[in-house]
Amino acid sequence: MTYKVFITTVTILITSNFLAAADLVEGHTCPITFKNEPIGSLILSKPWYHSSRSNAQYIASDNATGIGIEIHLINNFSGQVEGLNLADCDRFRLLQIRRTTAKLLPGEKRIQIDVPDQFTNPFYDSAPLEHGYGLHKTPVDDSDKPWQGRPYRDSSVALYDTPYVSDSWGIEGKDIEVQFETCAVCERESQFDTVLSCGHWGYRRDYMGGMTGWSEPEFTGFQCSDSPSSNFQQTLNLSNRIEYTYWIHWR
């Protein structure tokens, strides 16, 4: 009996060490509610800076071109699918739109769902985009992350995003601004989906002119909203790449 207790204690200590190493640096928390009942939180990390997906650090270097952030949806017992599940969800997803003033690739729009062209669903938590479910390791690529290796994270669903705009994609004489709205979605197999609370974040690079071009990125702060913005809803409605109307059964 003593031997079994010893093994259990060691296991707990090892597990605790793994989780301690996985602690994320929180930047902001947005409450998630369903019919005015709290069912979880959207945790947005402290942003970091990188130079076209290299040299990632929490303080922007002179040649930084973008930022990075990890966003975690963490449910309380009332919101867990395996718990009380007040919202009657089959799973939770993350859906994100992007608005930019930079040059666009052919077929892109100023405001659009932030997933690749080949996607048939609108959710960010789909391969090859960087994401995770439950107790998971961070993405394999750590070159644009302010950590080394693959520490653990624990959340219902998570995304890891490292957007950037190099000087060649700036429009002469104009600031580069990139803004995101990331929303938690209650996905249901046999009912309509519900878009829940959202977090707003982004960055800008001021036009400096001359040989300087644009400044290093400046994070523009966090905002929370209880429901998706009119921009978010309109972007989903007008998307010609992905047909997703969450109040109509789309699958």
Backbone hydrogen bonds, N-H to C=O, Kabsch-Sander energy under -0.5 kcal/mol:
donor,donor_aa,acceptor,acceptor_aa,energy
5,V,1,M,-2.0
6,F,2,T,-2.0
7,I,3,Y,-2.1
8,T,4,K,-2.3
9,T,5,V,-2.4
10,V,6,F,-2.3
11,T,7,I,-2.4
12,I,8,T,-2.3
13,L,9,T,-2.2
14,I,10,V,-2.6
15,T,11,T,-2.6
16,S,12,I,-2.6
17,N,13,L,-2.1
18,F,14,I,-2.0
19,L,15,T,-2.3
20,A,16,S,-2.7
21,A,17,N,-1.9
22,A,18,F,-0.6
22,A,19,L,-0.8
23,D,20,A,-1.2
26,E,24,L,-0.9
27,G,44,L,-2.6
28,H,44,L,-2.3
30,C,42,L,-2.6
32,I,40,G,-2.7
34,F,37,E,-2.6
37,E,34,F,-1.4
39,I,32,I,-2.8
40,G,32,I,-1.1
41,S,74,I,-2.6
42,L,30,C,-3.2
43,I,41,S,-0.7
43,I,72,H,-3.4
44,L,28,H,-2.9
44,L,42,L,-0.6
45,S,43,I,-0.5
45,S,70,E,-2.5
46,K,25,V,-3.6
48,W,68,G,-1.9
49,Y,57,Q,-3.4
50,H,66,G,-2.0
51,S,54,S,-3.5
52,S,50,H,-0.9
56,A,143,S,-0.7
57,Q,49,Y,-2.5
64,A,61,S,-1.7
65,T,50,H,-2.3
66,G,50,H,-1.8
67,I,163,P,-1.4
68,G,48,W,-2.1
69,I,161,D,-2.3
71,I,159,L,-2.5
72,H,43,I,-2.6
73,L,157,V,-2.9
74,I,41,S,-2.7
74,I,72,H,-0.7
75,N,73,L,-0.5
76,N,39,I,-1.4
79,G,76,N,-1.0
80,Q,76,N,-1.3
83,G,80,Q,-1.0
84,L,77,F,-2.0
85,N,77,F,-0.8
85,N,80,Q,-0.7
86,L,78,S,-2.9
88,D,85,N,-1.7
90,D,187,E,-2.8
91,R,187,E,-1.4
93,R,185,V,-2.4
95,L,183,C,-2.4
96,Q,122,P,-0.5
97,I,181,E,-2.0
98,R,112,Q,-2.8
99,R,179,Q,-2.8
100,T,110,R,-1.9
101,T,177,E,-1.7
103,K,169,W,-3.0
108,E,105,L,-2.3
112,Q,98,R,-2.1
114,D,96,Q,-3.1
115,V,113,I,-1.9
119,F,116,P,-1.6
124,Y,94,L,-2.8
125,D,94,L,-0.7
126,S,124,Y,-2.3
129,L,126,S,-1.6
132,G,158,A,-1.6
134,G,155,S,-1.5
136,H,134,G,-0.8
136,H,153,R,-2.7
138,T,151,P,-2.4
142,D,140,V,-0.8
145,K,142,D,-1.3
153,R,136,H,-3.0
155,S,134,G,-1.4
156,S,73,L,-2.0
157,V,73,L,-1.1
158,A,132,G,-2.2
159,L,71,I,-2.2
160,Y,130,E,-2.2
161,D,69,I,-2.7
165,V,65,T,-1.9
169,W,166,S,-2.0
170,G,167,D,-1.8
172,E,170,G,-0.6
174,K,171,I,-2.5
176,I,205,R,-2.8
177,E,175,D,-0.6
178,V,203,Y,-2.8
179,Q,99,R,-2.9
180,F,201,W,-3.5
181,E,97,I,-1.8
182,T,199,G,-3.0
183,C,95,L,-3.1
183,C,181,E,-0.5
184,A,197,S,-2.5
185,V,93,R,-2.5
186,C,194,T,-3.2
187,E,91,R,-2.5
187,E,185,V,-0.9
193,D,246,Y,-0.8
194,T,186,C,-2.0
196,L,184,A,-3.3
196,L,194,T,-0.6
198,C,225,S,-2.7
199,G,182,T,-2.9
200,H,223,Q,-3.3
201,W,180,F,-2.0
203,Y,178,V,-2.5
204,R,218,E,-1.7
205,R,176,I,-3.2
208,M,213,G,-3.6
209,G,213,G,-1.3
212,T,209,G,-1.1
213,G,209,G,-1.1
214,W,212,T,-0.8
215,S,206,D,-2.6
218,E,204,R,-2.4
220,T,202,G,-2.3
223,Q,200,H,-1.6
225,S,198,C,-2.0
233,Q,229,S,-2.3
234,Q,230,S,-2.6
235,T,231,N,-2.4
236,L,232,F,-2.0
237,N,233,Q,-2.3
238,L,234,Q,-2.4
239,S,235,T,-0.7
239,S,236,L,-0.6
244,Y,236,L,-0.5
244,Y,242,I,-1.0
246,Y,244,Y,-0.6
248,I,245,T,-2.1
250,W,248,I,-0.5
